[in-house]
Amino acid sequence: TRYSVSLFRVNHYLDSFEAYSYRNDARSTQRHCKECYEKKGKGAAAAADDDIQPWLRRFVKLVGHEKAQKLLSKAGYFAKLE
């Protein structure tokens, strides 16, 4: 398929509610609505795939285990916004 051989792909995923509601922007009224988040997520699970996951193995091979661990140590952590 065209998708499987494309050089550039955009992968969009919903992530956790904490990540979804983290940003304080013009859409913040919807972003802080758990019901809105769950509604968006209903169709997302059906479209899930693991195509994007091999990047991590290649990244670790490229930069080394120790550096990769340091660079990714706070991945998924969201500091409090004020």
VEXDREN-640338 format. One record per residue: residue number from 1; residue in one letter; x, y, z of N, C-alpha, C, O, CB in turn. Coordinates in pm, whole numbers, plus 50000, padded with zeros to 5 digits. Each point is the difference from the previous one (the first is absolute). Glycine has a CB too. Layout:
N
<NUM; 'A'; <X; Y; Z>; <X; Y; Z>; <X; Y; Z>; <X; Y; Z>; <X; Y; Z>> ...
END
This chain:
82
<1; 'T'; <50084; 49881; 50000>; <49916; 50119; 50000>; <50088; 50124; 50000>; <50118; 49994; 50034>; <49699; 49883; 50088>> <2; 'R'; <50125; 50234; 49840>; <50076; 50126; 49997>; <50051; 50037; 50139>; <50111; 50049; 50014>; <49751; 50027; 49790>> <3; 'Y'; <50057; 49900; 50296>; <50039; 50035; 50137>; <50126; 49926; 50044>; <50088; 50058; 50063>; <49671; 49985; 49990>> <4; 'S'; <50248; 49829; 49913>; <50113; 49919; 50045>; <50132; 50038; 49935>; <50106; 49970; 50057>; <49734; 49847; 49981>> <5; 'V'; <50158; 50247; 49848>; <50125; 50037; 49933>; <50026; 50151; 50002>; <50098; 50047; 49943>; <49873; 49753; 49911>> <6; 'S'; <49943; 50274; 50211>; <50018; 50146; 50002>; <50123; 50037; 50083>; <50033; 49933; 50097>; <49719; 50100; 49876>> <7; 'L'; <50314; 50074; 49987>; <50118; 50048; 50071>; <49962; 50086; 50120>; <50078; 50013; 50094>; <50049; 49980; 49692>> <8; 'F'; <49756; 50064; 50212>; <49956; 50088; 50107>; <49862; 49958; 50046>; <49908; 49985; 49919>; <50230; 50204; 49989>> <9; 'R'; <49847; 49791; 50221>; <49871; 49962; 50056>; <49969; 50092; 50118>; <50090; 50043; 50072>; <49940; 49717; 49854>> <10; 'V'; <49844; 50269; 50092>; <49956; 50076; 50116>; <49916; 49905; 50084>; <49898; 49949; 49954>; <50106; 50276; 49921>> <11; 'N'; <50039; 49753; 50247>; <49926; 49914; 50091>; <49942; 50087; 50109>; <50073; 50072; 50069>; <50076; 49729; 49881>> <12; 'H'; <49722; 50192; 50066>; <49933; 50079; 50102>; <49936; 49904; 50099>; <49933; 49904; 49961>; <50024; 50289; 49877>> <13; 'Y'; <50064; 49831; 50288>; <49941; 49916; 50101>; <49950; 50086; 50114>; <50048; 50112; 50019>; <50102; 49696; 49917>> <14; 'L'; <49756; 50140; 50139>; <49933; 50078; 50103>; <50080; 50008; 50128>; <49995; 50103; 50068>; <49790; 49831; 49832>> <15; 'D'; <50287; 49963; 50137>; <50079; 49997; 50122>; <49910; 49996; 50123>; <49879; 49981; 49988>; <50305; 50144; 49896>> <16; 'S'; <49873; 49894; 50232>; <49924; 49996; 50125>; <49918; 50127; 50017>; <50026; 50100; 49933>; <50151; 49754; 50171>> <17; 'F'; <49724; 50143; 49985>; <49921; 50120; 50027>; <50089; 50110; 50057>; <49979; 50118; 49971>; <49817; 49740; 50069>> <18; 'E'; <50301; 50105; 50041>; <50092; 50099; 50057>; <50073; 50075; 49889>; <50012; 50122; 50005>; <50017; 49734; 50200>> <19; 'A'; <50019; 50072; 49695>; <50070; 50063; 49888>; <49904; 50082; 49915>; <50033; 50111; 49957>; <50132; 49701; 50042>> <20; 'Y'; <49716; 50136; 49977>; <49899; 50066; 49918>; <49957; 50132; 50064>; <49982; 50100; 49929>; <49939; 49676; 49987>> <21; 'S'; <50062; 50227; 50213>; <49948; 50119; 50069>; <50110; 50092; 50051>; <49970; 50102; 50062>; <49833; 49764; 50003>> <22; 'Y'; <50320; 50101; 49911>; <50114; 50074; 50054>; <50009; 50143; 49949>; <50019; 50093; 50078>; <50099; 49692; 49941>> <23; 'R'; <49870; 50233; 49851>; <50020; 50130; 49938>; <49886; 50095; 50035>; <49884; 49959; 50003>; <50243; 49932; 49810>> <24; 'N'; <49905; 50234; 50213>; <49901; 50102; 50030>; <49995; 50095; 49880>; <50075; 50098; 49995>; <49965; 49884; 50258>> <25; 'D'; <49871; 49989; 49652>; <49990; 50082; 49880>; <49854; 50030; 49968>; <49913; 49978; 50084>; <50301; 49922; 49829>> <26; 'A'; <49759; 50148; 49967>; <49864; 50039; 49961>; <49901; 49884; 50008>; <49880; 50023; 50014>; <50220; 50149; 49838>> <27; 'R'; <49949; 49707; 50140>; <49912; 49882; 50006>; <49988; 49945; 50141>; <49947; 49890; 50019>; <50115; 50056; 49746>> <28; 'S'; <49986; 50127; 50334>; <50010; 49944; 50136>; <49866; 49957; 50060>; <49997; 49910; 50083>; <50200; 50234; 49948>> <29; 'T'; <49692; 49918; 49927>; <49871; 49957; 50056>; <49971; 49856; 49960>; <49947; 49923; 50080>; <49969; 50313; 49913>> <30; 'Q'; <50117; 49728; 49883>; <49981; 49861; 49958>; <50111; 49911; 50053>; <49976; 49883; 50030>; <49907; 50197; 49765>> <31; 'R'; <50236; 49972; 50216>; <50114; 49920; 50045>; <49985; 49953; 50144>; <50056; 49897; 50037>; <50087; 50228; 49804>> <32; 'H'; <49784; 49949; 50239>; <49984; 49962; 50141>; <49871; 49921; 50024>; <49962; 49975; 50115>; <50169; 50228; 49949>> <33; 'C'; <49804; 49760; 49829>; <49875; 49925; 50008>; <50029; 49851; 49979>; <50029; 49957; 49889>; <49839; 50244; 50026>> <34; 'K'; <50124; 49722; 50193>; <50031; 49856; 49993>; <49904; 49930; 49903>; <50041; 49909; 49928>; <50046; 50097; 50309>> <35; 'E'; <49789; 50035; 49762>; <49900; 49938; 49910>; <50038; 50023; 49853>; <49985; 49910; 49918>; <49836; 50125; 50258>> <36; 'C'; <50228; 50087; 49791>; <50044; 50030; 49864>; <50119; 49912; 49962>; <50007; 49947; 49888>; <49913; 50292; 50137>> <37; 'Y'; <50172; 49745; 50068>; <50118; 49916; 49978>; <49959; 49855; 49971>; <50050; 49938; 49906>; <50085; 50212; 50246>> <38; 'E'; <49775; 49798; 49928>; <49956; 49861; 49983>; <49925; 49982; 49868>; <50010; 49896; 49936>; <49976; 50079; 50313>> <39; 'K'; <49938; 50126; 49711>; <49927; 49994; 49873>; <50100; 49994; 49883>; <49981; 49922; 49907>; <49824; 50206; 50195>> <40; 'K'; <50298; 49954; 49904>; <50103; 49999; 49895>; <50071; 49865; 49993>; <50034; 49952; 49892>; <49998; 50295; 50139>> <41; 'G'; <49990; 49693; 50084>; <50075; 49875; 50008>; <49925; 49877; 49955>; <50063; 49898; 49972>; <50057; 50205; 50210>> <42; 'K'; <49749; 49902; 49808>; <49923; 49881; 49962>; <50039; 49946; 49865>; <50013; 49878; 49985>; <49801; 50208; 50150>> <43; 'G'; <50205; 49998; 49766>; <50036; 49954; 49867>; <50149; 49977; 49984>; <50043; 49932; 49906>; <49763; 50190; 50008>> <44; 'A'; <50273; 49933; 50175>; <50146; 49991; 49986>; <50053; 49858; 50021>; <50094; 49959; 49932>; <49920; 50276; 50146>> <45; 'A'; <49929; 49692; 50013>; <50050; 49866; 50030>; <49991; 49908; 49878>; <50086; 49914; 49981>; <49845; 50116; 50258>> <46; 'A'; <49968; 49989; 49679>; <49982; 49917; 49881>; <50109; 50025; 49897>; <50028; 49915; 49916>; <49726; 50084; 50125>> <47; 'A'; <50307; 50119; 49965>; <50101; 50036; 49901>; <50142; 49984; 50055>; <50096; 50044; 49936>; <49741; 50115; 49964>> <48; 'A'; <50179; 49779; 50213>; <50133; 49986; 50062>; <50087; 49902; 49923>; <49952; 49899; 49949>; <49947; 50154; 50274>> <49; 'D'; <50229; 49979; 49770>; <50097; 49908; 49942>; <50134; 50023; 50068>; <50017; 50096; 50076>; <49860; 49899; 49701>> <50; 'D'; <50217; 49918; 50197>; <50133; 50009; 50062>; <50107; 50044; 49901>; <50119; 49982; 50026>; <49812; 49840; 50134>> <51; 'D'; <50029; 50235; 49727>; <50096; 50041; 49898>; <50105; 50097; 50051>; <50115; 49997; 49955>; <49708; 49968; 49878>> <52; 'I'; <50140; 50121; 50260>; <50090; 50105; 50045>; <50102; 49949; 50104>; <50102; 50065; 50021>; <49715; 50101; 49935>> <53; 'Q'; <50159; 49722; 50106>; <50084; 49953; 50110>; <50144; 49966; 49965>; <50086; 50017; 50086>; <49707; 49900; 50008>> <54; 'P'; <50240; 50035; 49788>; <50140; 49966; 49973>; <50099; 50116; 50012>; <50120; 49976; 50010>; <49791; 49851; 49841>> <55; 'W'; <50042; 50296; 50149>; <50091; 50114; 50013>; <50079; 49993; 50130>; <50116; 50040; 50003>; <49729; 50098; 49861>> <56; 'L'; <50095; 49812; 50241>; <50066; 49998; 50130>; <50123; 49909; 49998>; <50107; 50037; 50050>; <49672; 50008; 50061>> <57; 'R'; <50208; 49839; 49832>; <50112; 49907; 49990>; <50114; 50063; 49918>; <50117; 49990; 50037>; <49724; 49813; 49982>> <58; 'R'; <50123; 50261; 49869>; <50101; 50066; 49917>; <50064; 50119; 50072>; <50120; 50024; 49986>; <49754; 49903; 49809>> <59; 'F'; <50046; 50147; 50280>; <50050; 50114; 50076>; <50104; 49955; 50102>; <50106; 50061; 50012>; <49675; 50058; 49955>> <60; 'V'; <50188; 49776; 50108>; <50092; 49948; 50101>; <50128; 49951; 49934>; <50110; 50022; 50051>; <49696; 49911; 50096>> <61; 'K'; <50181; 50001; 49739>; <50118; 49953; 49928>; <50086; 50118; 49952>; <50123; 49992; 50003>; <49749; 49802; 49924>> <62; 'L'; <50064; 50313; 50031>; <50070; 50117; 49948>; <50074; 50078; 50110>; <50117; 50036; 49981>; <49711; 49978; 49840>> <63; 'V'; <50106; 50012; 50292>; <50061; 50085; 50104>; <50059; 49922; 50116>; <50073; 50056; 50081>; <49766; 50119; 49856>> <64; 'G'; <50131; 49696; 50071>; <50047; 49919; 50111>; <49898; 49994; 50113>; <49921; 50092; 50018>; <50313; 49967; 49921>> <65; 'H'; <49770; 49831; 50135>; <49901; 49975; 50104>; <50002; 50107; 50110>; <49895; 50050; 50040>; <50126; 49706; 49912>> <66; 'E'; <50098; 50278; 50096>; <50012; 50095; 50110>; <49946; 50139; 49962>; <49925; 50061; 50075>; <50276; 49812; 50008>> <67; 'K'; <49839; 50176; 49799>; <49955; 50132; 49955>; <49850; 50000; 49970>; <49930; 50096; 50033>; <50300; 49948; 49872>> <68; 'A'; <49720; 49850; 50035>; <49857; 49989; 49971>; <49920; 50002; 50130>; <49896; 50066; 50009>; <50154; 49801; 49781>> <69; 'Q'; <49998; 50063; 50309>; <49932; 49996; 50130>; <49996; 50140; 50062>; <49899; 50041; 50058>; <50174; 49719; 49976>> <70; 'K'; <50038; 50313; 49954>; <50006; 50136; 50055>; <49907; 50094; 49923>; <49926; 50078; 50060>; <50312; 49880; 50013>> <71; 'L'; <49766; 50035; 49794>; <49917; 50088; 49918>; <49851; 49975; 50016>; <49919; 50092; 49990>; <50268; 49918; 49849>> <72; 'L'; <49776; 49866; 50187>; <49858; 49964; 50011>; <49952; 49989; 50145>; <49887; 49959; 50024>; <50136; 49921; 49760>> <73; 'S'; <50061; 50157; 50311>; <49967; 49979; 50141>; <49872; 50071; 50046>; <49930; 49950; 50088>; <50312; 50027; 49952>> <74; 'K'; <49726; 50136; 49900>; <49878; 50071; 50041>; <49891; 49995; 49893>; <49907; 50080; 50003>; <50235; 50070; 50136>> <75; 'A'; <49868; 49757; 49771>; <49897; 49984; 49897>; <49868; 49967; 50068>; <49993; 49910; 50083>; <50178; 50012; 49748>> <76; 'G'; <49725; 50149; 50132>; <49869; 49977; 50060>; <49976; 50076; 50127>; <49892; 49990; 50058>; <50114; 49790; 49841>> <77; 'Y'; <50093; 50297; 50148>; <49985; 50078; 50122>; <49951; 50140; 49962>; <50052; 50060; 49906>; <50131; 49807; 50211>> <78; 'F'; <49720; 50184; 49953>; <49945; 50131; 49972>; <50013; 50089; 50123>; <49936; 49976; 50102>; <49905; 49925; 49732>> <79; 'A'; <50243; 50201; 50155>; <50019; 50095; 50109>; <49873; 50083; 50015>; <49928; 50021; 49903>; <50324; 49988; 50057>> <80; 'K'; <49721; 50037; 50160>; <49883; 50085; 50024>; <50017; 50132; 49929>; <50103; 50066; 50013>; <49857; 49824; 50209>> <81; 'L'; <49937; 50149; 49703>; <49999; 50129; 49934>; <49935; 50103; 50092>; <49904; 49969; 50070>; <50087; 49921; 49701>> <82; 'E'; <50061; 50228; 50228>; <49940; 50105; 50083>; <49955; 50114; 49918>; <49948; 50098; 50053>; <50194; 49836; 50133>> 
END
